[in-house]
Structure formats: structure tokens, C-alpha cells
Amino acid sequence: MIGQIRPTTGRTLYRDDHIGLCVAAGERPLVSEAFARGVIVTGEGLRVPGDRRARITAVPVTFDGVTIAVMSSEVTPRFTDIRDPGELERTYIATFGRLARMVAAGLFPYRSAEVADEEAPRVGDGLFLTDETTRIGFASPNAVSALHRIGVGGNVQGRRVRDLDLGPDVVGRAISGGIPVVGEVEHQSVTVQLQALPLTDTPVRNALVMLRDVTELRRRDRLLISKDATIREIHHRVTNNLQTVSSLLRIQARRLESREANRALDEAVRRIRAIALVHQTLSTETTDDVDFCDVAETLTETMRQSITFPERPIDFTVSCEAGMLRSQTATSLAVVLNELLQNAVDHAFPQLWEIEDQALEAAPALDESPIGHVEVEISRPSPDLLSMVVRDDGVGIPADYDSQRSGGLGTSIVRALCGSDLGGTFEVRRRTPPPGSEAVVQIPLRTIA
């Protein structure tokens, strides 16, 4: 058994869940016959599992002329005699019979649908049946109530749907096109969704129309849209504020004569830019997720432009398969990447600063060939792991270097973010083969899912 649905309002015959249960063909003779012959088979038989009898309707599920499964509806014997069903229940049973014939003929489920299953109206929400001219032959009490809420008064039985002023003719389109059609009707502050299903088991097409009051759902949708817009505006304002702070620091740096202080402010500006970049990305997104590959490429290009000049060129390359990350994770990871790029430039290529000093002293033209390469590789080596590696071909690290004990500001920031915010690991090691070093950050995917 691959599926089981219990009655919504009545008592179930089977208290246990039987999905995955395997039975012999002889234990389910009616189901076996329906599968073999490709026709609906009705009769009484023993419940399996169980030792009581049930009235069984076995419906073959047909796809492209081939029976691929059997759907079995099971009730207690003489169910209709015992219950003495009213008009509503008799209509439900008759409609099930028509849908069952469509299933056996391969006409249901439909090949196309305009509404997701989780949003579709249910029979209990309200339904009415129409003939080929869209005249209503039956309407359930819940359907009548839903119609009253959108301004349709009086008795609707015997009236054509087009006369009810329900907006687009979803019923007529469903009957003429032979496909389900969905529409919504708004009246004052009430919204009702209609789904018209064509009943095509006979030459004359009818329609089953289900209704659902989705007023509260649409109100929540509007609140979510408003919330998303507010969040994007907040990210936009945060970006502007961070850019203002960055500009003030750059102005202050130009007023300083100390080269060391100037470089410290430049590093602070780059850290602020890394955070601002994530907020800028979020200000244009409709979700709280960020494509970190875009962030990594932009951040690396910004670093290249701010660090390198013709007198001191460094090649940067990015290889990324990070995918979408949560904004909080992307922000922390962007700061980590910024620090690793800064460390690679500062420590792997000490000649960089000598070249800058010579350039500032108006030295003769220097060799403009790249003095080094920095490679950023971000990947998912396994479904539950994110890896980020920053490699360089510089002077490498001392033999006794320990990234867990280093007192440098950049390394301390990376270590704190990887350990506390991201729940991952961080290490720096010599490249094999040399020259150069590589910084490796690994983050369990569960922390960013």
C-alpha cells in the first residue's frame, strides 16, 4: 500500500496506518480483479488486515491506457441503508462515482491545474454542481454561505453561474476547455476562491465547483508583502548608513600623515564594505537568502581594486558553488572572506608594501607583472558541509605558526566568527606543494539551512 486517507467527518474502518503493507493477491481479490481487467469492481470482502467484512469499490488508476495502481474505497456493508443519507451525502457519493469513472478512464487527475494542492478548496469548504449550461443543480450549505459572504443572496439553485456576478467565467471555461480553472471573487473585505472541475465521464460535460473563503489567507499574504518591503527598506537604509560611515573613515584617513594609521583605517573601511555588500544584496531580494557567489565575486573585485595598482598587481580568481545562504550567515562569511583576502595580501606578499613606498617616492617605472596570485574556492564537498579556501602563492607561513593562537586582529575576527557565529572550523596551513599558504574554513550546513 502506498497511500491511505481516512474519512474527515466519519468513523474510520482502519485505526492503524497501513502504508507500506504488502498483501497477497488472493487476500484482496476485488483489487486484484480491478488491476487485471482495468475496470471498476464493486463487492463485499474481508478487510485486510482484519476479519470483518467491508463494501469495497476498487478503482483502477489509468495513465496512458495502462493501469498503474488501484484505489480502493471501503465502507461498512449496507452503509447507505444504515445511514439513510440526506441529499448532501447522496450528492457526495454520486460525485465520487463520477470521479471514479474518470480515474478509471485516465481522465482524472487532470494533466494541468491552476492551483497548488495545499491551497485548493476541499469538498467540505463548499461545493455546487452545474449542468452544461452552468445552471446550478445542487449547492451545499457551506457553498451557499460562502456565496452570501460575497454578496450573492437568495436561493442559487436553478440559477446560472454567469447570472451570479462572480467575475471571470471560471465554470464556462472549465466546461468548454475540459481543464480545471481557478478564480477569486472579492466583495468588500471578503475573498472567496472558486475551483471549477469539469466532469467528463459522460458526453455532456458538467462541472463540480468548490469554494473556499480565503479572506484570512489573502490578508496574511498582504501582510507578508508589506513585511518584505519593510525589511528590504531597512536593508537599504543600513547599506546607506554603512556607506556613510565608510566615507567618513576614508576622509579621516586622507587627513592622517601616519602610514600605519592610514592602513588601519583602510582595513576598517573594507570590513564595513563587506557588511554593507550583504545588506545591499538583501535590499534587492524578496527573500532572506543571499546568493553568496555574487557576494564573493563582488567582494574579491572590490579588494583587487582597493589593494592593487599598476605598480603592484595581484591576480585574484574566484571559484564558487556556495548557492543560497541565510543573510546572517552570509554577513559573517563575507567578513571572514574579507579578512582572509586582506591577510593574504598583507602577509603573503611583503614586497607589496615596498613597491607602494617606492611608487609614493616617485621611483622610476617598475615591473608591472603580477607579483602574486590569490585564489578563492567556495564549494560544498558534501550535502551537509560548506568549504571556503583562500590560497596564495606568497612567502608562506612560519613552521611554528598556529592560527588558533595568532594574536593578529584579522585572524582573531575570523576565528571568533567561525567558532561562535558559524559553528565551523578555521585553520591556516602551508600549501602542498609550496610556495604559499591556504586558509580553510568549513561550516556544517545545518547551521545555514
Helices and strands as residue ranges (DSSP letters): G 25-27, H 29-37, E 41-46, E 53-63, E 66-75, H 79-83, H 87-104, G 123-125, E 127-130, E 136-139, H 141-149, G 161-164, H 170-177, E 181-187, E 190-199, E 206-213, H 215-255, H 259-282, E 289-291, H 292-307, E 315-320, E 324-326, H 327-348, H 351-360, E 373-382, E 385-392, H 409-416, I 417-421, E 425-430, E 437-444, G 445-447
